[in-house]
Amino acid sequence: MLISISNLRKIYQMGEVEVRALDGIDLEVEAGEYLAIMGPSGSGKSTLMNLIGCLDTPTSGEYILNDQRVSDLDDTELAAIRNHEIGFVFQTFNLLSRATALSNVELPLIYARISARERHQRAREALEKVGLGDRAKHQPNELSGGQRQRVAVARALVNEPSILLADEPTGNLDSRTSAEMMELFNELNAAGNTMVVVTHEEDIAAHARRVVRLLDGKIVVDERKASAKVPS
């Protein structure tokens, strides 16, 4: 099992008020799954994403990722897990504006202390995977919104992570570019990548093969589909 979450809780103390952002979550995700996490504002989906992505630690409960009990790790250990196990794709792209596409994709490899030659090769291969092999020397302001998001996906893939974790990945894209991005996600999942997409959009979640819905910090729906939406 790639992800095993048991009785996970995240509680925030807001003055005298106790906010249970997550209230006893149980969730298992196998390698190669394509999962969408949904829920209204305040449901806990962003908190769950932060915990899955090792960006935060739970108040209680257990989180095991790839046989590692990450719920017990300190900040330094969590940073190492993030760099090696998880590829992040954010709504706002988070690219360095004055760096080329190739340099942006190389960043995780620099943190992993990979040699320059290997960095260049792996970054170029990642750009090829997302259809941007001919845009390696372009800076973000020379790329369309969809191309910038593809660079972000290439950066997320370059370390060959266990999970590709996407937070509202089409939030800044038009409908046509969103469809192209989800087609890319389908292709990446078909190639064996484990996909976890956090979204409030039903048409984006329709591409996933499993949808988990949260409400008030609890999972209220965990639906597996025989087939997912195929882009037109």
C-alpha positions in Angstrom: 0.0 0.0 0.0 1.5 3.4 -1.0 -0.6 5.5 1.4 -2.1 4.2 4.7 -3.8 6.8 6.9 -5.5 5.7 10.1 -7.6 7.8 12.5 -5.9 11.0 11.3 -6.8 14.2 13.2 -5.8 17.8 12.8 -7.1 20.2 15.5 -6.5 23.9 15.6 -7.0 25.9 18.7 -8.6 29.3 17.8 -8.7 31.1 21.2 -11.2 29.0 23.2 -12.6 27.4 20.2 -11.3 24.0 19.0 -11.5 23.5 15.2 -11.4 19.9 14.0 -10.1 20.4 10.5 -9.7 16.6 10.2 -11.7 14.3 12.5 -10.6 10.7 12.3 -9.7 10.1 8.6 -9.0 6.5 7.4 -7.7 6.3 3.8 -5.7 3.8 1.8 -4.3 4.6 -1.7 -2.5 2.0 -3.8 0.3 2.8 -6.2 -1.0 3.7 -9.6 -4.4 5.1 -8.4 -5.9 8.3 -9.7 -7.7 9.9 -6.8 -9.7 13.2 -6.6 -10.3 14.8 -3.2 -13.4 17.0 -3.1 -15.4 19.0 -0.6 -16.8 22.5 0.1 -14.7 25.3 1.7 -13.9 24.3 5.2 -14.4 20.6 4.6 -10.8 19.7 5.4 -9.6 18.9 1.8 -6.7 21.4 1.9 -5.7 20.1 5.3 -5.7 16.6 4.1 -3.6 17.6 1.1 -1.1 19.3 3.3 -0.8 16.2 5.4 -0.5 13.8 2.5 2.1 16.2 1.0 4.1 16.3 4.3 3.6 20.0 4.4 2.1 19.7 7.9 1.9 17.2 10.7 -1.2 15.7 12.3 -2.4 16.3 15.8 -2.9 12.5 16.2 -3.3 9.4 14.1 -0.9 7.6 11.7 0.2 8.3 8.2 2.4 5.7 6.5 3.9 6.6 3.0 5.8 4.0 1.1 6.4 2.0 4.4 7.6 5.1 6.2 5.7 6.4 9.3 5.8 10.0 8.2 3.4 11.2 10.9 6.3 10.9 13.4 9.0 12.7 11.5 10.5 16.1 12.3 10.6 19.0 9.8 14.0 18.1 8.3 12.9 14.5 7.7 9.6 15.7 6.2 11.5 18.0 3.8 13.5 15.0 2.6 10.3 13.0 2.1 8.8 15.9 0.1 11.7 16.1 -2.2 12.0 12.4 -2.9 8.4 11.0 -2.6 6.1 13.8 -3.7 5.8 16.0 -6.8 3.7 19.1 -6.3 1.6 20.9 -8.9 0.0 24.2 -7.6 -2.7 26.4 -9.1 -0.2 29.4 -9.3 2.6 27.4 -11.1 5.2 28.7 -8.6 7.9 29.1 -11.3 11.0 31.3 -11.1 10.2 34.2 -13.4 13.8 34.8 -14.6 14.8 31.1 -15.0 14.3 29.0 -18.1 11.8 26.2 -18.2 14.8 23.8 -18.0 16.2 25.5 -15.0 12.8 25.5 -13.2 12.5 21.8 -13.8 16.0 21.2 -12.5 15.3 22.8 -9.1 14.3 19.6 -7.2 17.4 17.9 -8.5 19.6 20.6 -7.2 18.2 20.1 -3.7 18.8 16.4 -4.2 22.5 17.2 -5.0 22.3 15.6 -8.5 25.2 16.4 -10.8 24.7 19.1 -13.4 25.0 16.7 -16.3 22.4 14.4 -14.9 20.2 17.3 -13.9 20.1 18.6 -17.5 19.3 15.2 -18.9 16.6 14.4 -16.5 15.0 17.8 -16.8 15.0 17.6 -20.6 13.4 14.2 -20.4 10.7 15.5 -18.1 9.9 18.4 -20.4 9.6 15.9 -23.3 7.1 13.9 -21.3 4.8 16.9 -21.0 5.3 18.0 -24.7 7.6 20.9 -24.1 10.9 19.6 -25.3 11.2 22.5 -27.7 10.5 25.2 -25.0 13.4 24.3 -22.6 15.2 27.7 -23.1 12.0 29.8 -22.7 11.3 31.8 -19.6 7.8 31.7 -18.0 6.8 35.0 -19.5 7.4 33.6 -23.0 5.0 30.7 -22.3 1.2 30.4 -22.2 -0.6 29.6 -19.0 -1.0 26.0 -20.1 2.7 25.7 -21.0 3.7 27.2 -17.6 1.6 24.6 -15.9 3.2 21.8 -18.0 6.6 23.1 -16.8 5.3 22.8 -13.3 4.2 19.2 -14.0 7.6 18.4 -15.5 9.3 19.8 -12.3 7.0 17.6 -10.2 7.9 14.6 -12.2 11.7 15.1 -12.5 12.5 13.3 -9.2 10.3 10.3 -10.2 8.1 10.8 -7.1 5.8 8.2 -5.6 2.8 10.6 -5.8 1.9 13.5 -8.1 -0.1 15.8 -5.8 -2.0 18.6 -7.6 -3.9 21.4 -5.8 -6.6 22.9 -8.1 -4.2 22.4 -11.1 -6.6 24.1 -13.6 -7.7 27.0 -11.4 -5.8 29.6 -13.5 -6.5 28.0 -16.9 -9.3 28.4 -19.5 -11.6 25.5 -20.3 -9.7 24.4 -23.4 -6.3 24.4 -21.6 -7.9 22.7 -18.6 -9.0 19.9 -20.8 -5.6 19.5 -22.3 -4.0 19.5 -18.8 -6.4 16.7 -17.6 -5.6 14.7 -20.8 -1.9 15.0 -19.7 -2.8 13.8 -16.2 -4.7 10.8 -17.8 -1.6 10.0 -19.8 0.7 10.2 -16.8 -1.6 8.0 -14.8 -1.7 5.4 -17.6 2.1 5.4 -17.6 1.9 4.3 -13.9 2.1 7.6 -11.9 0.0 7.8 -8.8 -2.2 10.9 -9.0 -3.9 12.8 -6.2 -5.9 15.9 -7.3 -7.5 18.3 -4.9 -10.3 20.1 -6.6 -13.8 21.7 -6.1 -14.7 21.2 -9.8 -16.8 18.2 -10.7 -15.6 18.1 -14.3 -12.0 17.9 -13.1 -12.8 15.2 -10.6 -14.6 13.2 -13.3 -11.2 12.3 -14.8 -10.2 10.4 -11.7 -11.0 6.8 -11.1 -11.8 7.3 -7.4 -13.4 10.3 -5.7 -13.2 11.0 -2.0 -15.5 13.6 -0.6 -15.0 15.4 2.7 -17.4 17.2 4.9 -16.6 18.7 8.4 -13.3 16.9 8.5 -14.7 13.5 7.7 -14.9 11.3 4.6 -18.5 11.0 3.6 -18.1 9.4 0.2 -15.4 7.1 -1.2 -16.4 6.2 -4.7 -14.5 4.0 -7.1 -15.5 4.2 -10.8 -15.1 1.5 -13.4 -14.0 4.1 -15.9 -13.1 7.8 -15.9 -14.0 10.6 -18.2 -12.2 10.6 -21.5 -11.2 14.0 -22.9 -12.9 14.9 -26.2 
